[in-house]
Amino acid sequence: MTSVAIAAPNVAAADAAEAIVRAGGNAIDAAITAAFVAMVNEVGLVSPSAGGFLTIQPPDGSAPVTIDGWMDMPGRTAAGHLGQGTWDVESVYGGGVVLTIGAGSVATHGAIAAFGEAHRRWGRLPWAELLAPAIDIARSGFRLSAASRYYLEYVHESIFGWDAASRAALHDEHGALIDTDLVVPDLADSLSMIARLGAGELYTGDLGRAIAQDVLDRGGILGPEDLAEYTPVVRPSLTARMEGWTLATNPPPAVGGVCVAAMLRLMAGHGLEDRDHLLRVQRRVLGERLRVFDHTDDLERDAAAFLDLVDRDGLGALESGSTAHVSTTDGSGTACAVTISSGYGSGMIARGTGIWLNNCLGEQELNPRGLHGLPPGSRLLSNMAPTVGRHVDGGVLAIGSPGADRITTAIVQALTGLVEDGLTLQEAIDHPRVHLHRPGTAQEEIKVEDPDDLTMYFGGVSGTMLTAEGTLVAAADPRRSGAVRIVS
């Protein structure tokens, strides 16, 4: 049995990953299993209709890669529905946000396709075994995770109450939110189909066609052709170096990894106590995102130019601004960081499937060109930045975070604490954070975390390590109900 360190979003996900390792699975198997469980019990945050990324340090020591399973823009055969099928909901969640929901907000999901690609390359146990814990939980009933419960307290009526199946699954006869013994009709059967027939069932099988037909029937633009044409993409990861570590993260067309890589390069030689420098770094990098990356027609070109500027000018460059994560590392040196999201949720369950659908077309920061503004088949923007690392001494790391636009700043601060300040992984994750909101705009605000009141607004970092001495370490963020396991 391979020894594996696991950091998962909740206890049930961690338990499932541990069971997979004890059955002979490796770090990749454990991460996929934990992510499937999160798709069941992190309601409102992730679901099988999720997009995501896996950044992996392969067991043979070769260069890390990122598997892009993020959302595509649909609409190949539904041009008549463009601009339709959505409405806005205001919520005080996260300090106040306007959410666009409805069938027209559903993007082409890709996370499970990416899981299938990772499993094909590096998985050890059969695919069906990886889904078995999620199927059991879906069939027997589950308790909402703490993060899910927190989110749904704000939106269970406004987002998850308009669709009859969604309302029935989450509410009792008085309209109150159910958080224990929750069974979503048809979900276990849908997961069983994916287990038996493979990831492709969600794209070219009866399950994928049922999802697409329901979205089209309700005025959305996700059609069967969009799902059938979806392909996960494997890319070399984007790298940064800090104090002996080579850190690898999510490359373009996602924007999160670009921001992490730039901030890590600019934080080299500076610790967390140098808050003024940290804010300068955030202002420059996040400001570049708002000014350039969110509007470019060639993110790879502009990201490379910005990173070249950072490398060339160093500090001179500063003078010019809903999600779940799993980390696993095993004794062979494999590291896997998985971040997945269904956005804030469209509010609808696809008829007969038990699957809550995403609303990623309705997330304004992921769609700077507006609702349905991209050509079909284009990848949406993403803040996600699952990251792995390898040290010159042989140490290996996996780390990442949920948290919308706080993903990048949370990861960078945790890594800075670990690498520059010499904190333990848990100490680095626990350290209070600062986030610069809307840098360079009239709404710019420095948000400083109270050390006595850590909140999930500032992310939910989880990480695992294999030290040079061969010791496995796992750490979860106290801001969320994460759970860790060391299986040896």
N, C-alpha and C positions, 0 to 999 in steps of 0.2 A: 504493500500500500504506500502511495506517495504521501508525504507530509504536506499539508496545505494550510495556509493562513487565510481566513475568510473575514471580510467585513461587509455586512449586508444591511439592507434598509430596515429589517425588523427581525424579531426572534424566529418567526416561522420560516423566513427565507434562509436565515443562517442555519437553522436545524436541518432544512432540506439539503442545503449544500454540504453540510457535514455528513449526512447519510449517504450522499452520492460519493464522497471521498472514501468513506468506509467500505463502499461497494466496489472500489477500485478506480474511481474517477480521478482526474487530474484537475489542475487549476481552471482550465477552460470549461470542463464539465461542471465544476462547482459554480462558476460564475453564471453560466447559462441557466442552471437549475434555480439559483437564487433569483435571477431576473424573471424567470417564468412565474415563480411564486409571487413576486412583487406585482406582476401583471394581474394577479387575482386579488390580492388583499390591499394594495395601495390604490384603492378606488378613487377616481378623480385625478390621480397623478399619472398613473401609467395603466395600460391595458394591452391586450394583444394588438390593438390598433395603434401601436406606438412606433416612433422612429427612434433611432439611436446610433451609437458608435461604440465599437470595441477597439481599444488600442492594446496591442499584444506584443510582449517580448517573447518570441518563440523559444521553445526549449533547447534548440540547437545553438543558441547564442547569436543567431543571425540578426540583421537589422530589424528593429520593430516596425510594425505596420499598423495601420488603422483601417478597420472595415467600416465603411460608410453605409449604414442602413437608415439614413435620415429620410425625411419626407420629400416626396416629389410633388410638383404641381400637377394635378389631374386636369381633365377637360378635353381629352382627345376627341370625344364624340358628343360632348354636351355643351357646344358653343351657345346654344339657346338659353342656357341657364346661367351664363356668366353674369356676375354681379347680383345674383339672386340667392334666395334660400338662407339668408342670415338675418340676425338682428343683434343689437348690442345690449349688454347687461352691465350695469355699474355695480361694483362691489368694493367694500372697504378692505377686502383681503389684501395683504401686502402693502398696506399704506394707501390703498385706493387705486383701482385699475378699471378700465373699460374693457370688457371681454366680448368678442364677437362669436356667437354660437349658431347652432342650427346645421342642417344638412349641407349647406353651402360652405361651411367652414372645415369640412372633412378633407384632409389631404391623403395622398397615397402613402400608406404606412410601409416601413421597411425593416423594423427591428428584427422580426422573426426570420426574415430572409437573411439578414446579417448573422444571426445566431446559426442558421443552417450552414452558412459559408465557413464560420469559425469551427463548427463541429466537423465539417467535412475535412478540414485541413489538420486539426489538432485534437479533436475529441477522442476519448478512449472508450467510453461506454456507449452502448446503442442509444440512438436518438430518443426512442420511446421511454427509456429509463430516466432521461433528464426531465421529461414532462410529468412523470408519474406523481411526484409530490404535489405539483400544482393542481393536477386533476383530482387527487384525493382531497385537497383543501377545498377546491371549488364544489365538490360533490357533498362533503360532510358539513360544510359551513365554516365560517371564519369570523374573526374579530377584525374590524378596521384597524389599520396601523394608526399610531398616534398622529403622524403627519397627515394621513388621509382624513382622520376625524377632525383635525384642526381646520383643514381646508373646507371640508364639507359643511361644517357648522356655519360657514359664511354663505355657501352657494347651493346647499342641497335643494332648496326650493327654486331659486331663480334659474339655475342651470340644469340641475338634475331632477327637476320636478315637472317640466313641460311634456316630456315623453312618457307615455303610459307605462311602458315596461320599466323604464328607469325609476319612475316614481314608485311603482309597486315593489321593486327590488330593495329600495333604500328606506322606505317609510313604513311606519306602522299605521294602524287604522285611524289614528289621530293626527297623522301628518308629521309625527316626530321621527327624527333620524334613528334608524336601527344601527347598532354598531357591534352586536354579537350574534352568533349563529346565523350569519348572513349567507344565504344561498341564492345565487343568481341563476334563474332557470336557463337551461341550454348551454351554459358556459362550460361545464365539465364535458359535455358531449362534443362541443366545438374543439376543445383542447385535445380530446381523445382522437378526433379526426386528424389533427395536426401531428399527434404522436404516431398514429398508424400510417399516415400517407405522406408525411414529411412537410417541411416548411412550405413547399409549393402549393399545398392545399389552400393556403390563405391568399394565393395569387392567381392560380389557374384552375383550381378545383371548385367544387360545388360551394364550399364555404366562401371563397372569395367572390364568386358570382352572386351569392345571396347578399353579401354586404353591399356590393356595387349596385345591385338592382334596387335595394331599399333606399340607398342614398339618392339615386336618380329619381325614384318615385316621389321623394320628398323635396325635390327641387335642387339637389346638390349637383356637383359636376364630376364626382368620382365614378367612372364607368369600368366595366370589366376589362377593356383594353388597357386602361391605366395600370391596373393591377398585373395584368399579363405581361406588360412591357417592363415592369419594375426589375431592376438588377442591383444588388449590392456591389459596391466598388471597393477594391482593396488598393490602398495607396501607401507609399512610404510615409512614415510619420514625420512631422515637423519637429526639429530638435533644438534644444538650448543646453548650454553647459554651465554648471555652477559647482565649484569646489570639488572637482573629481567626479561629479555626476553628469552623465549624458541623459537628459530628460526628453522624452518623446511624446508628442501630443498630436491632436487632431489637425490635419492640414486643411487648406482650402479645398472645396468651397465653403466649409464651415468657417465661421469667424472666431469662435471661442479659442481654438488652439493658437491662432495667430496672435491674439491678445495675450494669452498665457506665455507664449514663447518670447514675445517682445518684453513683457513685464519681468520675466525671469532674467533675461539678459541685462536689463537695466537695474535690477535689484542685486546683481552680483556685487559682493563686497559690502552690502548694507543689510543690517538686521531690522527686525520689526520695531525696535525702539526708535529708529530714525523715521518717525512718522511724517515729517515734512518731506523727506525724499520719497516715501511710499505714496504720498498724495500727489507729488509731482509726476511720478511714474504713471499713476492711474489717470491723472488729468491728460497726460500726453497720449497714452495708448488708447484709453476709452474715448478720448476726444477724436482721435484719428478714426476710430470706428464710426462715430456719429457723422463726421464730416466726409469721410471717403468710403470706408468699407461697406457701409449700408447702402451706398448709392452707385457703386462702381459696376461697370459692365464686364470687368475682368478682375475678380478678386485675387486670383493667383498672381497676376502681374503686379497689382498695387500692394499686395501683402509682401511680396518679395522685395519690392523697392523700399518699403518701410523698414523691413528687417535689415536690409543692407545699410540703410541710413543709421539704424540703431547700432549695428556692428562697427560702422565706420566712424561715427561721431560720438558714440557713447552718450555721456551726459549732455552733450551739446544738443542731442535730439530732443531733450526735455524742454528746451527753450522755445521752440516753435509754437484726450482726454479720457415650471412644475415638473417635477423630474425625480428619478430615482437613480442611485448609483450603487454598483457592486465592485469591490476590489478583491482580487485573489492573487496569491503568490504561492508557488510550491517549492519543494526542496530541490527540484531539478533546475531551478532558475527561471521557470516560466512565470510571467506576470500578465495579468489580464485586468484591464479597467473597462467597465461597461457603464455607460450612461444612457438612459432611455427616458422618453417622455411621450405623453399623449396630449401635451399642451394643458390647457385648463379644462378640456373636455367639451365636446359639442353638445352634450346633454342627452344624446340619443343612443339607445341600444339597437343595433341592427336586428331586424325582426328574425326571430327564430335562432339566433346565434348566441345570445347572452353577452355579446361583446360591446362594451362602451366604445364609441368612436371618438377620435381625436378632433380637435378644433384648430389645428396648426395653421390653416389658411386664415384664421381669424386673429392670430397673434400679431399685433401691429409691428412689433420690433423684429419679427421674422419675415415680414412682408413689407419692406419700406416702399415698394412700388404700388402698394394698395391691394385690396381684395382681388384675387384672380388676375393679378397684374403680370405674372410670369408666363412664358410659353409652357405648354404642357411638356412634362418630362424634365423640367428644370428642378434642381435641388433648392429647397428653401434655405435661408440662412439658419445658423444654429449657434447658440452660445456654448454648447457642450464641448468639454475639453478633457475627456478621459486620458490619463497620462501614465506612462510607465517610465522607469529609469534604471540605468545600470551604472554602478560605481566602478572606478578603476580597481578597487579592492575585491570586486566580485559580488558586492551587494546588489540586490534587485528590489525594485519598488513598484507598486501600483497605487494610484491615488486618483481621486476625482470628487465631484460634488454636484448635487442638484442646486437650484437656486436662481433660475432666470439670469438676469444680467449680473448677479453677484457670484455666479459660478467661477468666473475667471479670477476675480479678486480674492475669493476664498481659497482657491487652490494655490495661488501665488503666495499668499500670506502663510499658509501651512507649510509649503515647501521652503520658504525663506526661513521660517522658524527652525525647520529641521536641518537645513543645509548651512545657513549662515550663522544662526544663533546656537547651534549645537543642542537644541532641545530634543527630547525623545519624540517619537512620532505622535504619541498621545498628547504630550505637552504642546507640541506645535499645532495640533488640531484644536486643542482646548483654548488656545490663546485668544483673547478678545480681538476683534477685527474692526477695520474701518473701511468704508465704501464711499467712493465719490459718485454721487447720483447726478446724472445729466451734466457731465463736465463741459465747461465752455459755453453753457447756455444760461439764459436768465433764470432757469430753474435749478442751477447747480447747488448742491447741498452736500455737506460733509456729514455722513452718518457714522457716528462713533458708538460702538457697542459698549454697553455697561458691563463691566467684568462680573457683576453680581446678578446679571440678568441676561444670559446668553439666549438668543432667539433664532429661530429658523429663517428669519429674514436674511441673515448673513451666511446662509448656505448650510450644508450638511456634509462636510468632508468625511470620507472614509478612506483608509489606506491600509496596505499590507506590505511587509518587507521580509526579505531574506537577508540577514546580515552577513558580513564577510566570514564570520565565525560559524555560519550555518544555522543560526537561530531564527525562527519564524516569529514575526511580530504582527499584530493586528490592532487597529485602533478605529473607533467610531466616534462620531461627533455627538457631544451631549446636547446639541441643539435639536437633534432628531432622535427617534427611538431606535437607532441602529444597534446591531448586535454583532459580536465578533466570536470567532471560534478558531482554535488552533487544533488541527487534527493530525496526530502523529502516531 
